[in-house]
Amino acid sequence: MAVGEKCQAPLTKISTRDGNFDIFIEGPAARAAIVAAAAMMNHQLLDAARVQTSLAAGYRIWASYTDSSRRTISVDHITIQAKGQRELRSVASREERLTLGTAPSHGIIEAVRVRFPEFTFSHLPEQDFYVILHTSAGVQRYLVTQSDRTRLMGVCNAAR
């Protein structure tokens, strides 16, 4: 909660210079931090029930267009794969818009707040792995390292 109140979250963001998308990976701790950041940015009390819900098992992965991407490319689905292992498919997908109760979480950066579509995985490989975007223009692969998974990311529009 303290990390979220500082407008940060253990949210993994993967970018490439020539990719059309930034990739975001959110686990339970990141979801809880984002709920705390949204409450703080919207001057609302932290809702314990929302925090409990955010701590549910599973990892959410979504792709957000980069500033220079071709917006005509769409993401059909996302898989993950560690070296030497089979490709893992998501257990669920959904179109998500982060809200705080009934109010939009406008204080949270757009790429974190709007997730079209978002894919849920029951677990992530322990070692480095690829997030594989299956798009209307073909397959794009993004490497996720252990180092990537330990960074904090700023999630609020306003600097804190």
N, C-alpha and C positions, 0 to 999 in steps of 0.2 A: 504494500500500500504506500509505503514511504517513497519508493521509486516512482510510482505513478503520480504521487502528489508533486514530484519534481519534474513532471511532464516527460518522463522517460519510461521505457518498458523494455524487457528482454525480448524484443521483437526482431527477428532476423530479416534483414533486407539484402537481397542479392541483385546487383546491377552489373550489366556488361556494357562496354562502349558501343558495341554494334547491335545490341539487342533491341527489340521492340517493347520489351516489358521489364519492369522491376518486379521481382518476386518477393513476397512476404510470407514468413512462416511464424505462426503464432501458437504458442502452447498455453497451458492453463495459467502459468505465472504472468505471462504477457497479457492475457485477457483480463486478469484481475487488476494489473497495473493500469491498463487502458480504462477500465471502469472507474478507477480512482482518479485518473487524469481528467476524464470527461466530467465527473462530478465537480472537481475543483475548478475546471475551466468554465462550467456553467453555474457556478456558485450555488450548488445544491449539496445536500447532505449525502454522504456515502451510504448507499443502500446495501445493507448486509446480505439481503436475499440475492441481489444481482451479483455480488462478489461470490457467493456460494455457487450460483449457477455458472459463473465464469470459470470456476475451478474444476469443472467436469473434465473427465479424461478426453484426450484426443488433441490432434494438431490440425490447425487450419492453414491451408496454403491458397493464396490467390495471386493473380498477376495484375499489375496496374500499368497502363500505358506510360512510356517515358515521354518527355516533352518532344522528342524528335521522331517518335514512332509513327508508322503508317496506321492510322486509325481504322483502316479497312480490314485489318487482320483481327480475327476473333479467336478466343480460346475455346476449344471444344471440350477438352478435359486435361487433367494433370495427373501424372504418375510420378513415382519416385523410384530410384534404383541405386543401390550401393554396388560397388565394383564386385563382380563375381556372384551377384545375387540376382534373383528374378525381379522383374518390375512389379511394384506394388500399386494396386489401384485404390482409389479412394473408397471409403465406406459410405460416404454421403456427399451431396453437393447442394448448394443453395445460393440464392441471390441475397446478399446481406447488406443492410444499411445500419450502421451502428447508431443506436439511440440511447438516450438516458431516460428510462421510463417512457413517457409518451412524447418527449421533446427530442428533436435531432441534436446530435452532439457536434454542434458547429465549431467548438473549440479544438476538435481533433483534426489533424491533417487529412485531406481528401482521400489519399491513397489508403489510409487506415480505416476511414469512416465508410467508404463506399467500396464494396467488394462484389464485382459482377464477373463471373461467378466465383464462388469460394468452395474449395474441396476439403473434406475432412478425412484424416488418416488416423487409424487407431494408435499407431506408433511411428517413430522415425528410426531409421538405422542408427546404430551407435557410432559407426564410422562415417567418414566423408561419404556423401551421396550426391546424386544428381536429381534436381527437379526437372521433369521433362514436360514441356508444354506441347500438347498436340493442338496445333492451330490450323486455321483455314489456309495458311501458307506453308504448312509443313511442320516438322518437329524442331523445337528449340530446346537446348539442354543448358542448365545452369548448375554449376558446381557449388555445393554447400560444404564448407570445411568446419572443423571443430572450432576454429578461431571465429568464423562467422557466427556461430551459435552462442558465443559468449558476450557479444557486444550489446550495449544498451542503445536504443534509438530514441531520439526526440519525437514525441507523438502529438505535440500541441502546435497550433498555428502561432501563438504568441510566445516569444522567448521568455524563459523563466530564469 
